[in-house]
Amino acid sequence: MEQHSLPTDIQLHQQSRVLEILFDDGARFRLPCEYLRVYSPSAEVRGHSPATAKLQVGKEGVNITQLQPIGLYALKIHFDDGHDSGLYDWQYLYKLGRAWQPLWLDYLGRLKDAGQARRAPDPFETLQARGEAPSERPVAEADPAGDAPSPA
């Protein structure tokens, strides 16, 4: 079950700018650095309420420079644009992997609504073109719609 899933392997692929996480329930997620950056759980990005959230633009080329374990419950991710204030706990990373498609589409929609556009290939399409699924979950797992984190 998601609430108890813990990572068993975490690999940073800096060249392709993807963080790959394998969980003990068999789920494997490939999360592009840009996606992790725009959905940072930091107050700087999420704000203290939805009204104070800040849309992240121009993050297409962002990469991760360091992964810092925080106890046994989270990662502090250091990005090469200087952002390092979000703590990504295991449950949040699992939810980002599980709900990547609706969250990414929401982000793209918010960019469009703000008159902004990405200027690079879609990182999830790039993954899929290489034959790497963004999300691989155990077959028996249900996918309730209400489990996605709130968009930033």
C-alpha positions in Angstrom: 0.0 0.0 0.0 1.2 3.5 -0.9 1.3 4.9 2.6 3.9 2.3 3.7 6.0 2.1 0.5 9.6 2.8 1.0 12.3 3.3 -1.7 14.6 0.4 -2.2 16.7 2.0 -5.0 17.2 5.6 -6.0 19.3 6.5 -9.1 20.0 9.9 -10.5 20.6 9.9 -14.3 22.1 13.3 -14.7 22.7 13.1 -18.4 19.0 12.4 -19.1 17.9 14.5 -16.1 15.7 11.8 -14.6 15.4 10.6 -11.0 14.5 6.9 -11.0 13.0 5.4 -7.8 12.1 1.8 -7.1 9.7 1.2 -4.2 9.4 -1.9 -2.1 5.9 -2.7 -3.5 7.4 -3.0 -7.0 6.5 0.5 -8.2 9.2 2.2 -10.3 9.0 5.9 -11.2 11.1 7.9 -13.6 10.7 11.5 -12.7 12.2 14.2 -14.9 14.2 16.9 -13.0 12.0 19.6 -14.5 8.8 17.9 -13.1 10.4 17.5 -9.7 11.4 21.2 -9.7 8.0 22.6 -10.7 6.3 20.4 -8.1 8.7 21.2 -5.4 7.0 20.9 -2.0 8.8 24.1 -0.8 6.9 27.1 0.5 8.8 29.1 -2.2 6.9 27.1 -4.9 3.7 26.0 -3.2 3.2 29.1 -1.1 1.4 28.9 2.1 -1.9 28.6 0.3 -3.0 27.9 -3.3 -3.4 31.7 -3.8 0.3 32.3 -3.0 1.7 29.4 -5.1 4.3 30.6 -7.7 4.2 29.1 -11.2 7.7 27.9 -12.1 8.7 28.8 -15.7 11.9 28.3 -17.6 12.9 25.1 -15.8 13.3 22.9 -18.9 17.0 22.5 -18.5 17.2 22.2 -14.7 19.2 19.3 -13.3 19.8 17.8 -9.9 23.2 18.4 -8.4 22.8 16.5 -5.1 20.4 14.2 -3.3 20.6 14.5 0.5 18.8 11.8 2.5 16.8 13.3 5.4 16.5 10.6 8.1 14.6 7.6 6.8 11.7 9.6 5.4 12.7 12.1 2.7 15.2 13.5 0.2 16.4 17.1 0.0 17.0 17.7 -3.7 19.5 20.3 -4.7 18.9 21.7 -8.2 21.5 23.5 -10.3 19.3 26.7 -10.4 20.0 27.1 -6.7 16.7 25.7 -5.4 17.1 23.3 -2.5 14.4 24.2 0.1 11.9 21.4 -0.5 11.8 18.1 1.4 10.4 15.3 -0.8 9.1 12.7 1.6 8.6 9.1 0.2 4.8 9.5 0.1 5.0 12.7 -1.9 7.5 11.1 -4.4 5.3 8.1 -4.7 2.3 10.3 -5.5 4.3 12.4 -8.0 5.2 9.1 -9.8 1.7 7.7 -9.6 -0.1 10.9 -10.8 2.5 12.2 -13.2 0.2 12.5 -16.2 -2.6 14.6 -14.7 -0.1 16.7 -12.7 2.0 17.3 -15.8 -1.0 18.2 -17.9 -2.2 20.6 -15.2 1.2 22.3 -15.1 1.2 22.7 -18.9 -2.3 24.1 -18.7 -1.3 26.6 -16.0 1.7 27.7 -18.2 -0.6 28.2 -21.2 -3.1 30.2 -19.0 -0.2 32.4 -17.9 0.9 33.1 -21.5 4.0 31.0 -21.1 5.4 28.1 -23.1 8.0 25.4 -22.6 10.9 25.7 -25.0 12.2 22.1 -25.0 10.9 18.6 -25.8 8.4 17.2 -23.3 10.5 15.2 -20.8 7.8 12.5 -20.4 7.5 12.1 -24.2 11.3 11.8 -24.4 11.3 9.0 -21.7 8.6 7.1 -23.6 10.4 7.5 -26.9 13.4 5.7 -25.3 11.1 2.9 -24.2 11.1 4.0 -20.5 7.7 4.2 -18.8 7.4 7.1 -16.4 5.4 4.9 -14.1 5.5 1.1 -13.6 3.2 -0.1 -10.9 2.3 -3.6 -9.6 -0.6 -4.9 -11.7 -2.9 -5.4 -8.7 -2.6 -1.8 -7.6 -5.8 0.3 -7.7 -5.5 3.9 -8.9 -8.0 6.0 -7.0 -8.4 9.5 -8.5 -8.3 11.3 -5.2 -4.7 10.4 -4.4 -2.9 13.0 -6.4 -1.1 15.8 -4.6 -2.5 19.3 -5.1 -1.0 21.2 -8.0 1.4 23.9 -7.0 
